[in-house]
Amino acid sequence: MSEIVTTPRLADAIAERLQGMVLEGVLRPGEKLIAERELAARLGVSRPSLREALALLEAKGLFVTNKTGTVVAPYLASLVDPLAELFRDDERVSADYFEFRRVMEAHAARLAATRATEVDRALIRECLHEMRQAHGVEDPTREAEIDVRLHVAIYEATHNVVILHVLRALSDLLRKGVFFNRDSFYRRAGVRDLLLEQHLRIGEGVLAGDPKAAEAAAAAHIAFVTITHDEIRRDELRQAASLRRFAREDIVAG
């Protein structure tokens, strides 16, 4: 019995290529694609074929096209946004979050040390360089932003798409201050110097291709962040108690 050989449609091939770029994290949620004419030229395809491919991907919920152009759909928003509301300001969640990160960050650093390409390593070097610069000019806000970028660069260097998408989604929650206030964290006395040292050790372990060193550095970093977070939280509770005692005269009869 002879098999029928079919040639895949061009639109399907284009859709598969773009979908792969989303899966690999090349195209990120919320990013806008270049104009249709330019994108078709870059891909070497016709605009009608590209338009058909984008329609296929839009039907899958991966892209959104409107009058302003085509953007990568916030495909994790239906999961992340409700979780942000569920997680916010719940002490149990912070503890579980750090427990999860202790496991995953260490494993991600280990994988990155063994799998990073030269492109990955170049991005990590750039993050470390920018982090040193921000630290040198005492810009904790900028330093905190690069902190997240470095961790995401390491997730990307694992070349594990599940780790990449899950941990990048958690990073987005971290940026929104769901688990703790990162700005106040970076402004705590003595913390910035220690965080810089820890991030350099993680990055250098990955760049050196030393999985044990990278894993140990990442685990130590999360342990420090956990302890510091708990100390900040205790300080906040003490401050709140002091303020309540100070204000008691407003509600207690003479």
Backbone bond lengths (Angstrom), bond angles and torsions (degrees), N, CA, C in turn:
res aa  C-N    CA-C-N  psi(-1)  N-CA   C-N-CA  omega(-1)  CA-C   N-CA-C  phi
1 M - - - 1.459 - - 1.534 108.67 -
2 S 1.295 116.99 124.38 1.458 121.06 -177.91 1.526 110.13 -82.54
3 E 1.348 115.41 145.14 1.454 120.43 177.51 1.516 110.26 -93.53
4 I 1.311 115.43 142.14 1.459 120.67 179.23 1.519 108.56 -86.20
5 V 1.314 116.26 122.77 1.449 121.55 179.40 1.523 108.61 -96.17
6 T 1.307 115.10 124.83 1.466 118.80 -179.48 1.520 109.05 -115.49
7 T 1.290 115.84 146.08 1.455 121.72 177.73 1.526 108.84 -93.47
8 P 1.329 117.77 124.49 1.469 119.04 -178.93 1.519 111.14 -62.89
9 R 1.329 115.37 145.15 1.452 119.51 178.16 1.517 109.59 -67.22
10 L 1.323 116.00 148.76 1.448 120.94 -179.70 1.523 110.82 -60.63
11 A 1.324 116.60 -40.61 1.465 120.25 -179.34 1.527 110.95 -60.87
12 D 1.336 117.05 -38.92 1.455 120.55 178.51 1.526 111.09 -65.31
13 A 1.324 115.89 -39.63 1.463 120.56 179.64 1.530 110.68 -65.79
14 I 1.328 116.96 -41.02 1.468 121.13 178.20 1.525 109.67 -64.47
15 A 1.337 115.97 -44.87 1.462 120.74 -179.51 1.523 110.48 -61.13
16 E 1.312 117.03 -40.65 1.471 120.89 179.77 1.528 110.81 -64.28
17 R 1.320 115.74 -39.62 1.471 119.32 179.53 1.519 111.26 -65.85
18 L 1.321 117.31 -46.10 1.466 120.87 -179.95 1.532 111.30 -66.75
19 Q 1.330 116.05 -38.42 1.460 119.88 178.08 1.518 110.55 -63.44
20 G 1.336 116.85 -38.99 1.459 120.59 176.82 1.512 111.92 -62.00
21 M 1.335 116.55 -35.80 1.466 120.80 179.26 1.531 110.85 -68.24
22 V 1.322 116.75 -33.26 1.466 120.28 175.69 1.524 109.68 -70.17
23 L 1.331 116.24 -44.37 1.461 120.94 -179.01 1.524 111.47 -60.62
24 E 1.329 116.54 -41.37 1.463 121.18 -177.62 1.528 112.82 -79.20
25 G 1.329 116.75 -3.79 1.455 119.60 179.41 1.510 113.70 83.00
26 V 1.342 117.22 8.14 1.466 120.12 177.12 1.523 109.39 -67.05
27 L 1.318 115.95 -44.31 1.457 122.07 174.72 1.525 107.92 -102.73
28 R 1.330 116.05 125.58 1.457 120.64 -173.48 1.521 111.80 -107.71
29 P 1.333 116.99 152.56 1.467 120.37 178.75 1.522 111.86 -52.52
30 G 1.338 115.07 132.09 1.456 120.66 178.37 1.512 114.74 90.67
31 E 1.329 118.80 -12.29 1.454 120.87 -179.38 1.526 110.80 -76.11
32 K 1.319 115.80 139.81 1.458 121.43 -178.92 1.523 110.17 -95.24
33 L 1.323 116.30 133.86 1.455 121.11 177.63 1.529 109.74 -76.43
34 I 1.317 115.29 157.55 1.460 119.26 175.39 1.528 108.95 -66.21
35 A 1.323 117.20 168.77 1.462 121.94 -176.68 1.525 110.61 -56.47
36 E 1.313 114.92 148.65 1.470 121.46 -176.36 1.525 113.10 -52.57
37 R 1.331 116.77 -45.32 1.464 120.39 -178.78 1.531 110.83 -61.14
38 E 1.346 115.98 -44.60 1.462 120.10 -178.65 1.522 111.34 -69.30
39 L 1.339 117.61 -39.79 1.458 121.03 -179.89 1.526 110.81 -65.07
40 A 1.325 116.51 -41.04 1.467 119.84 178.14 1.526 110.52 -61.69
41 A 1.331 115.96 -40.34 1.468 120.24 178.83 1.526 110.57 -65.79
42 R 1.330 116.88 -41.34 1.465 120.70 -179.94 1.526 111.13 -62.94
43 L 1.328 115.42 -38.56 1.463 120.08 -178.49 1.521 112.40 -84.78
44 G 1.333 116.66 -10.95 1.460 120.58 -179.64 1.513 113.15 70.25
45 V 1.344 116.70 36.40 1.469 121.58 -178.60 1.525 109.20 -129.31
46 S 1.312 115.70 169.54 1.462 119.74 178.36 1.527 109.80 -81.03
47 R 1.311 115.49 155.80 1.465 119.71 179.38 1.534 112.19 -64.71
48 P 1.351 120.03 -39.51 1.464 119.16 176.93 1.531 112.55 -60.74
49 S 1.348 117.21 -39.86 1.470 120.22 179.07 1.523 110.36 -66.64
50 L 1.337 116.74 -41.26 1.451 120.65 178.10 1.515 110.02 -63.29
51 R 1.315 116.42 -43.93 1.467 120.88 -178.93 1.530 110.38 -61.05
52 E 1.327 116.35 -39.91 1.463 120.81 179.11 1.527 110.39 -66.78
53 A 1.336 116.57 -39.58 1.463 120.68 179.22 1.527 110.88 -64.31
54 L 1.314 116.49 -42.85 1.461 120.54 179.46 1.527 111.07 -64.88
55 A 1.322 116.37 -34.50 1.466 120.15 177.42 1.532 110.20 -65.34
56 L 1.331 116.21 -38.04 1.464 120.07 177.54 1.525 110.93 -63.95
57 L 1.322 115.71 -42.22 1.463 120.28 -178.87 1.527 111.58 -73.04
58 E 1.318 116.24 -31.43 1.467 119.53 176.41 1.522 109.90 -66.48
59 A 1.337 116.16 -37.20 1.465 120.29 178.08 1.530 110.95 -64.75
60 K 1.330 116.64 -26.58 1.470 121.31 177.70 1.529 111.90 -84.36
61 G 1.335 116.64 -7.79 1.453 120.39 -179.65 1.509 114.56 84.42
62 L 1.348 117.50 16.65 1.463 121.05 -177.86 1.524 113.02 -94.82
63 F 1.327 117.88 -24.35 1.461 122.02 179.10 1.520 109.32 -133.56
64 V 1.312 114.70 155.88 1.463 121.36 176.21 1.519 107.31 -131.32
65 T 1.330 116.61 126.74 1.460 121.75 -179.56 1.521 109.53 -116.30
66 N 1.328 115.71 131.00 1.460 120.68 175.60 1.527 108.71 -141.00
67 K 1.318 117.48 -164.72 1.466 120.86 -175.60 1.528 112.97 -64.43
68 T 1.321 116.29 -25.22 1.467 119.18 -177.55 1.525 113.07 -88.28
69 G 1.331 116.57 -10.08 1.457 119.45 179.09 1.523 111.68 134.79
70 T 1.326 115.16 -160.62 1.460 121.53 -177.56 1.522 109.83 -116.19
71 V 1.334 115.54 131.16 1.462 120.66 177.99 1.520 109.39 -124.07
72 V 1.323 115.17 155.45 1.462 120.17 173.49 1.519 107.07 -70.36
73 A 1.306 116.57 128.22 1.457 120.51 -176.63 1.527 111.07 -65.84
74 P 1.323 117.33 145.67 1.474 120.39 173.39 1.527 108.77 -75.55
75 Y 1.334 115.41 69.65 1.461 121.33 -168.41 1.528 113.69 -66.35
76 L 1.330 117.84 -17.76 1.464 119.66 176.52 1.529 112.31 -97.02
77 A 1.335 116.29 -1.98 1.464 119.92 -175.26 1.524 112.02 -60.44
78 S 1.341 116.46 -36.63 1.464 119.46 -178.68 1.523 111.57 -65.43
79 L 1.340 116.28 -19.78 1.458 120.59 176.07 1.524 111.33 -97.61
80 V 1.336 115.79 -46.79 1.461 120.93 -172.17 1.520 112.64 -71.15
81 D 1.332 117.95 -44.49 1.465 120.20 -176.72 1.533 112.51 -60.37
82 P 1.348 119.14 -47.72 1.469 118.17 176.55 1.528 112.34 -63.71
83 L 1.349 116.26 -35.47 1.465 119.05 178.02 1.520 111.07 -64.51
84 A 1.340 116.11 -36.43 1.467 119.73 179.05 1.531 110.27 -59.32
85 E 1.329 116.76 -43.55 1.463 120.66 179.38 1.521 111.29 -69.50
86 L 1.341 115.32 -35.85 1.465 119.99 -179.27 1.522 111.38 -70.81
87 F 1.328 115.79 -38.74 1.462 121.50 -175.72 1.520 114.16 -80.36
88 R 1.320 116.39 -27.99 1.461 120.57 -169.34 1.539 112.04 -58.15
89 D 1.329 114.12 130.80 1.474 121.74 173.12 1.531 114.40 61.45
90 D 1.310 117.28 27.32 1.461 120.39 176.21 1.530 107.82 -112.01
91 E 1.318 116.92 116.89 1.461 121.44 -175.06 1.524 112.39 -59.24
92 R 1.329 117.40 -35.67 1.461 120.12 -179.45 1.515 111.36 -62.59
93 V 1.337 115.91 -35.86 1.455 120.47 -176.91 1.522 111.06 -66.97
94 S 1.318 117.61 -41.32 1.461 120.55 179.57 1.520 110.60 -59.73
95 A 1.311 117.08 -44.20 1.465 121.02 179.58 1.524 110.68 -62.77
96 D 1.324 116.59 -43.55 1.468 120.37 179.59 1.524 111.00 -67.52
97 Y 1.331 115.57 -36.48 1.464 120.52 178.96 1.523 111.04 -61.69
98 F 1.331 117.07 -46.93 1.463 120.00 -179.73 1.529 111.02 -68.00
99 E 1.314 116.98 -35.71 1.466 120.05 177.02 1.530 110.31 -61.95
100 F 1.320 116.06 -44.02 1.472 121.31 178.25 1.525 110.72 -62.39
101 R 1.327 116.05 -44.37 1.467 119.92 -178.23 1.527 112.15 -66.96
102 R 1.332 117.83 -33.66 1.464 119.67 178.68 1.523 110.40 -58.06
103 V 1.320 115.48 -39.11 1.471 120.07 -179.92 1.529 110.83 -76.31
104 M 1.320 116.51 -51.27 1.458 120.87 -170.31 1.523 113.46 -74.77
105 E 1.331 118.04 -39.39 1.468 120.04 -179.30 1.527 110.56 -64.77
106 A 1.325 116.42 -41.91 1.463 119.74 179.54 1.524 110.36 -63.66
107 H 1.326 116.42 -44.29 1.467 120.00 -179.89 1.527 111.06 -66.77
108 A 1.327 116.25 -40.35 1.469 119.74 179.37 1.526 110.52 -62.42
109 A 1.326 117.67 -43.08 1.468 120.71 179.42 1.518 110.66 -62.83
110 R 1.320 116.26 -39.40 1.469 120.24 178.93 1.526 110.76 -63.52
111 L 1.332 116.40 -46.04 1.468 119.95 178.94 1.521 111.15 -63.53
112 A 1.340 115.95 -42.79 1.462 119.95 -178.96 1.529 111.14 -60.23
113 A 1.327 116.77 -37.89 1.462 120.27 -179.46 1.519 112.03 -64.51
114 T 1.328 116.80 -27.93 1.466 119.91 -178.23 1.529 112.88 -97.56
115 R 1.351 117.20 -18.46 1.462 119.64 -172.53 1.527 115.10 -116.66
116 A 1.309 118.13 -11.96 1.467 120.51 -174.45 1.526 111.58 -59.22
117 T 1.326 115.25 135.19 1.464 121.16 173.77 1.527 108.35 -87.51
118 E 1.330 116.70 173.84 1.460 119.39 178.29 1.523 110.59 -64.09
119 V 1.341 116.87 -32.66 1.468 120.33 176.58 1.527 110.08 -64.08
120 D 1.329 116.18 -44.01 1.473 120.56 177.58 1.519 110.69 -60.62
121 R 1.324 115.90 -45.71 1.467 119.86 -178.13 1.526 111.85 -64.46
122 A 1.331 116.48 -35.74 1.469 119.95 178.32 1.530 110.41 -63.19
123 L 1.330 116.72 -40.08 1.467 120.55 179.43 1.528 110.63 -67.07
124 I 1.325 116.55 -40.36 1.461 120.55 179.10 1.525 110.17 -65.44
125 R 1.339 117.02 -42.02 1.477 120.54 176.91 1.535 110.42 -59.44
126 E 1.325 116.05 -41.76 1.464 120.34 -179.98 1.523 110.71 -62.87
127 C 1.331 117.10 -42.62 1.471 120.81 178.67 1.523 110.67 -62.29
128 L 1.325 117.27 -43.61 1.464 120.58 -179.95 1.525 111.01 -64.10
129 H 1.338 116.15 -40.22 1.460 120.55 178.36 1.528 110.69 -62.94
130 E 1.317 117.27 -46.29 1.464 121.17 -179.15 1.527 110.92 -67.12
131 M 1.330 116.21 -33.39 1.464 119.55 178.67 1.525 110.44 -66.99
132 R 1.317 116.87 -40.82 1.476 120.46 176.27 1.528 110.69 -61.56
133 Q 1.329 115.86 -42.73 1.462 119.79 -179.67 1.523 111.40 -62.84
134 A 1.327 117.08 -47.90 1.466 121.46 179.98 1.524 110.35 -61.77
135 H 1.319 116.39 -38.08 1.464 120.36 178.82 1.525 110.14 -66.26
136 G 1.329 116.25 -39.77 1.464 120.92 -178.16 1.510 113.71 -64.20
137 V 1.325 116.86 -32.99 1.470 120.37 -179.92 1.527 111.31 -97.55
138 E 1.335 115.73 10.26 1.471 122.06 177.70 1.528 112.00 53.43
139 D 1.340 114.45 57.52 1.460 121.35 177.38 1.531 107.80 -115.29
140 P 1.345 117.82 81.62 1.458 120.35 -175.53 1.523 114.23 -62.00
141 T 1.331 117.33 -32.39 1.468 119.41 179.06 1.520 110.56 -64.29
142 R 1.335 115.85 -47.71 1.469 120.66 177.49 1.527 110.91 -62.94
143 E 1.309 115.96 -40.36 1.459 121.19 -179.55 1.534 110.98 -62.49
144 A 1.318 116.09 -39.74 1.466 120.85 178.93 1.523 110.75 -66.26
145 E 1.332 117.09 -36.29 1.464 120.86 178.13 1.526 110.58 -65.44
146 I 1.323 116.58 -43.06 1.470 120.37 -179.36 1.530 110.38 -69.15
147 D 1.330 115.91 -30.80 1.465 121.81 174.91 1.530 109.31 -51.72
148 V 1.323 116.67 -51.76 1.470 120.92 -179.51 1.519 110.45 -64.11
149 R 1.327 117.29 -42.31 1.466 120.86 -179.93 1.520 111.74 -60.26
150 L 1.324 116.54 -39.39 1.469 120.25 179.36 1.521 110.55 -64.01
151 H 1.323 116.26 -46.22 1.463 119.09 -179.79 1.534 110.89 -62.08
152 V 1.333 116.74 -41.60 1.467 119.92 178.87 1.532 110.37 -64.31
153 A 1.325 117.55 -38.99 1.467 121.06 178.01 1.527 110.39 -61.21
154 I 1.322 116.85 -36.33 1.467 120.53 177.53 1.524 110.41 -70.71
155 Y 1.348 117.40 -39.39 1.472 119.54 176.08 1.532 109.64 -59.20
156 E 1.327 116.17 -43.23 1.459 120.23 -179.39 1.526 110.91 -63.47
157 A 1.335 116.10 -35.85 1.462 120.63 -177.96 1.523 112.78 -72.18
158 T 1.347 118.16 -11.32 1.463 119.99 176.11 1.516 111.14 -71.95
159 H 1.331 116.48 -24.64 1.469 122.77 -175.48 1.535 110.93 55.24
160 N 1.328 113.57 34.77 1.460 121.83 172.79 1.527 105.59 -118.06
161 V 1.332 116.32 110.04 1.465 119.06 -170.98 1.523 112.86 -68.71
162 V 1.340 118.20 -27.01 1.461 119.69 178.32 1.526 109.78 -70.87
163 I 1.328 116.66 -46.71 1.461 120.20 175.71 1.524 109.93 -57.51
164 L 1.318 116.46 -45.71 1.465 120.76 -177.88 1.520 111.81 -57.41
165 H 1.316 117.37 -53.69 1.468 120.16 -173.62 1.531 112.15 -71.09
166 V 1.327 117.70 -39.83 1.470 120.35 -178.99 1.526 110.86 -67.97
167 L 1.340 117.02 -48.52 1.460 119.44 -177.65 1.531 111.57 -72.08
168 R 1.327 117.45 -31.40 1.462 118.84 176.63 1.529 110.10 -67.88
169 A 1.333 117.14 -35.45 1.468 120.18 176.55 1.525 110.26 -65.06
170 L 1.332 117.13 -40.17 1.464 120.06 176.85 1.525 111.08 -65.73
171 S 1.339 116.46 -34.51 1.465 119.94 176.86 1.516 111.02 -63.17
172 D 1.331 116.31 -36.05 1.467 119.74 177.38 1.530 110.63 -64.50
173 L 1.341 116.22 -39.30 1.461 119.53 176.79 1.524 110.17 -65.53
174 L 1.334 116.17 -37.23 1.461 120.30 179.05 1.520 110.80 -63.85
175 R 1.339 116.39 -41.05 1.470 120.62 177.80 1.527 111.39 -59.75
176 K 1.324 116.00 -32.99 1.461 120.80 -178.06 1.530 112.06 -82.83
177 G 1.322 116.95 1.17 1.456 120.63 178.01 1.514 114.04 73.83
178 V 1.340 116.92 26.11 1.464 119.72 -177.78 1.528 110.74 -68.31
179 F 1.328 117.68 -42.27 1.460 120.25 -174.11 1.525 113.21 -90.94
180 F 1.313 117.42 -36.18 1.462 121.37 174.64 1.519 108.94 -167.72
181 N 1.328 115.44 165.37 1.462 120.94 -179.61 1.527 108.71 -83.18
182 R 1.315 116.59 103.72 1.455 120.93 -174.60 1.524 111.93 -69.09
183 D 1.324 117.36 -31.37 1.458 120.33 -178.68 1.525 110.61 -65.30
184 S 1.337 116.66 -47.00 1.470 119.91 178.50 1.522 110.29 -67.14
185 F 1.308 116.51 -30.58 1.468 121.80 177.87 1.529 109.56 -61.89
186 Y 1.340 116.07 -46.79 1.456 120.42 -178.62 1.530 112.09 -71.50
187 R 1.317 117.42 -21.22 1.464 120.34 -178.86 1.533 112.49 -90.16
188 R 1.310 117.59 -2.03 1.463 120.63 178.82 1.534 109.08 -70.19
189 A 1.314 115.62 137.14 1.467 121.46 -175.40 1.524 111.63 -54.87
190 G 1.322 116.19 128.01 1.457 122.26 175.19 1.511 115.72 82.34
191 V 1.316 117.38 -13.22 1.466 120.17 -174.31 1.523 112.01 -72.73
192 R 1.331 117.28 -41.19 1.468 120.32 -175.52 1.525 112.46 -57.86
193 D 1.326 116.72 -42.89 1.462 120.12 -179.02 1.528 110.89 -62.82
194 L 1.321 115.81 -42.66 1.462 120.14 -179.04 1.528 111.09 -68.53
195 L 1.326 116.73 -39.83 1.460 119.72 178.94 1.525 111.25 -64.49
196 L 1.324 116.62 -41.06 1.464 119.43 177.79 1.526 110.09 -59.73
197 E 1.309 116.17 -47.28 1.464 120.65 -179.56 1.532 110.91 -59.67
198 Q 1.332 115.89 -41.76 1.469 119.99 -179.03 1.528 111.45 -67.10
199 H 1.326 117.01 -43.91 1.465 119.97 179.93 1.531 111.27 -64.98
200 L 1.322 116.31 -37.90 1.461 119.28 177.70 1.527 110.50 -63.38
201 R 1.309 117.29 -39.46 1.468 120.36 179.42 1.526 111.28 -65.47
202 I 1.338 116.03 -41.33 1.470 118.91 178.31 1.525 109.92 -63.15
203 G 1.335 115.41 -51.46 1.460 119.82 -177.91 1.515 112.39 -61.19
204 E 1.324 116.72 -42.81 1.459 120.09 -178.68 1.522 111.57 -67.69
205 G 1.343 116.95 -33.09 1.461 120.30 175.78 1.519 111.28 -63.98
206 V 1.332 115.43 -42.28 1.469 120.09 177.78 1.526 110.16 -66.16
207 L 1.336 117.15 -46.48 1.463 121.36 -177.75 1.529 111.81 -63.29
208 A 1.330 116.55 -32.28 1.463 120.72 -179.89 1.527 112.09 -81.21
209 G 1.332 116.50 -6.10 1.464 119.48 -177.54 1.517 112.14 68.17
210 D 1.338 116.27 31.54 1.465 121.91 -177.67 1.535 108.74 -107.66
211 P 1.330 118.62 93.22 1.470 120.71 -174.84 1.523 113.87 -62.32
212 K 1.342 117.73 -37.04 1.467 119.62 -179.17 1.528 110.82 -66.49
213 A 1.337 116.19 -43.85 1.464 119.72 -179.85 1.522 111.02 -65.58
214 A 1.339 116.90 -42.71 1.465 120.69 -179.70 1.519 110.94 -64.14
215 E 1.321 116.49 -43.05 1.464 121.22 -179.84 1.522 111.13 -64.20
216 A 1.332 116.57 -45.69 1.465 120.67 -179.29 1.525 111.00 -64.55
217 A 1.332 116.78 -41.01 1.465 120.39 -179.93 1.519 111.08 -64.86
218 A 1.341 117.39 -41.29 1.466 120.91 179.69 1.520 111.03 -66.25
219 A 1.331 116.83 -41.61 1.473 120.52 179.45 1.523 110.51 -63.99
220 A 1.339 116.88 -42.34 1.464 120.79 179.49 1.527 110.95 -65.15
221 H 1.324 116.13 -37.22 1.461 120.83 179.24 1.523 111.46 -62.79
222 I 1.319 117.14 -48.28 1.467 120.02 -179.07 1.518 110.95 -66.88
223 A 1.338 117.72 -35.22 1.463 120.26 176.74 1.528 110.28 -61.98
224 F 1.336 116.34 -42.35 1.469 120.52 178.21 1.524 111.04 -64.75
225 V 1.326 117.19 -45.24 1.463 121.16 -179.77 1.535 110.10 -60.30
226 T 1.328 116.47 -40.89 1.464 120.86 179.69 1.525 111.11 -62.19
227 I 1.335 116.36 -48.38 1.462 120.79 -179.56 1.528 111.09 -62.71
228 T 1.331 115.79 -44.03 1.466 119.76 -179.05 1.522 111.20 -64.99
229 H 1.327 116.55 -41.18 1.466 120.16 176.85 1.520 110.74 -58.29
230 D 1.332 116.81 -43.93 1.467 120.48 -179.49 1.526 110.68 -64.32
231 E 1.335 117.09 -39.16 1.464 120.43 178.94 1.525 110.93 -64.60
232 I 1.344 116.23 -43.42 1.472 120.29 178.84 1.519 110.37 -62.07
233 R 1.326 115.81 -42.85 1.463 119.98 -179.53 1.523 111.16 -63.27
234 R 1.338 117.17 -41.33 1.474 119.59 177.83 1.519 111.20 -64.22
235 D 1.337 116.59 -39.72 1.468 120.62 177.74 1.526 110.74 -61.69
236 E 1.332 115.85 -41.60 1.469 120.39 179.56 1.524 111.04 -63.77
237 L 1.328 116.97 -41.08 1.465 120.81 179.33 1.524 110.95 -65.64
238 R 1.341 117.67 -40.10 1.459 121.06 178.01 1.526 110.54 -64.21
239 Q 1.347 115.17 -42.96 1.457 119.54 179.43 1.526 110.83 -62.13
240 A 1.335 116.10 -41.96 1.463 120.11 179.81 1.518 110.66 -63.99
241 A 1.341 117.22 -39.60 1.464 120.75 179.33 1.527 110.71 -65.41
242 S 1.341 115.75 -40.68 1.466 119.90 178.84 1.520 110.85 -62.64
243 L 1.317 117.00 -43.26 1.456 120.95 179.72 1.516 111.62 -64.64
244 R 1.330 117.03 -36.48 1.467 119.50 177.83 1.528 110.77 -65.94
245 R 1.346 116.19 -39.67 1.468 118.71 178.29 1.528 110.74 -66.50
246 F 1.326 115.08 -38.28 1.470 119.42 179.50 1.526 111.26 -64.26
247 A 1.325 115.89 -36.07 1.462 121.13 -175.38 1.526 113.28 -88.84
248 R 1.322 117.57 -1.33 1.471 119.58 -174.53 1.517 113.32 -61.15
249 E 1.346 117.24 -25.65 1.455 119.61 -178.50 1.527 111.72 -64.13
250 D 1.323 115.33 -21.86 1.465 119.07 -178.89 1.525 111.98 -73.90
251 I 1.335 115.96 -19.20 1.480 118.57 -174.60 1.537 113.00 -122.11
252 V 1.332 116.47 -2.34 1.469 119.41 -179.02 1.526 109.05 -108.29
253 A 1.323 115.80 133.01 1.470 120.74 178.91 1.525 109.81 -68.75
254 G 1.338 115.39 142.73 1.447 120.96 -179.54 1.499 112.10 -59.36
